[in-house]
Amino acid sequence: MKKSVLDKLQEFKKEIDQPGFNSHFLVGIDVTENGVPHASMMISKGKPFETIGMIDILIRNLKDTRKEVINELSQKNNTKTVHKISDQIENALGSLPKHIRDKVIDIKKRLDKAFEENDQEALDKLKIELQNLKHDELGPDSDDDDDSNFNITDFKGGLA
């Protein structure tokens, strides 16, 4: 069985309750072996406004820590998705003709750099370049649905 941090905090409280220590606010929470919080302890010493200020800072720090933990969890959960998407992109790139694949890879590298540098002007230019690539390779009607083989009589079921 692991030792309780709160027991140590209780011992430490005896030391810092003596005169000569600065105002302070300490928080401790123990967690069971299964990861469930089950006991907490707060120790504070200070004038009322000092204590309120310490509580405000503590709240801000806890919110920041919470955001960091959620962000870390989000990144861990997204790792599998990112790998799956990355594999799909690799497969899609592999199926392109070499001259198009090379252009797409070059644009991707420049997009990554523009994102990294937060360069909105470069991003706008790359967007236009991608649209031009699509237009050049697929033709001017590439935005339209493929209706070249559409025949309304196929849907009439023999009706006039």
Buried (B, 14 or more C-beta within 10 A) or exposed (E): EEEBBBEEBEEEBEEEEEEEEEEEBBEBEBEEEEEEEEEEBEBBBBEEEBBEBBEEEBEEEEEEEEEEEEEEEEEEEEEEEEEEEEEEEEEEBEEBEEEBBEBBEEBBEBBEEBEEEEBEEBBEEBEEBBEEBEEEBEEEEEEEEEEEEEEEEEEEEEEE
